[in-house]
Amino acid sequence: SYSSLKSKENQVICITHQAIIAAKADNFLWIEKSAADSQITINNLDSKKRLDALAQMASGVVDETTREFAKSLIK
């Protein structure tokens, strides 16, 4: 049954635009699609880039305030 599956024991893939959900991930991939030629780029983010990505997702702006908010989501 699906209710017995646990993310600590199984691989779970979640695609989201919500920073509060993305902050809970063990691994963070940033996926972008070029409008010009539909090329897709996938990057595995380090901790600093992850923080900036969460800040961007949360407010659309990356600055000290949004970085602090992103840090609070990770804790």
C-alpha positions, 0 to 999 in steps of 0.5 A: 500500500502507498501509505506504508512507503516512507521517503527515508526508505525510498526515492521520492521525486518531487517537482515544485515551484514552492520554496517551502516544499523544495526546502525539505529536499536532500538533493536540489536540482534546478531545471531551466528550459530555454524559450529560444530553442527549448533546450533543457539544462539541469544543475545540481545545486550546492548549498549557496546556490540552493539558498539563492534558488529558494530565495528566488522561488519564495519571492522572485528576488534574491537579497539578504532578506529573502536569503534569511527567509530561505535559511529559516525554511532549511532549519 
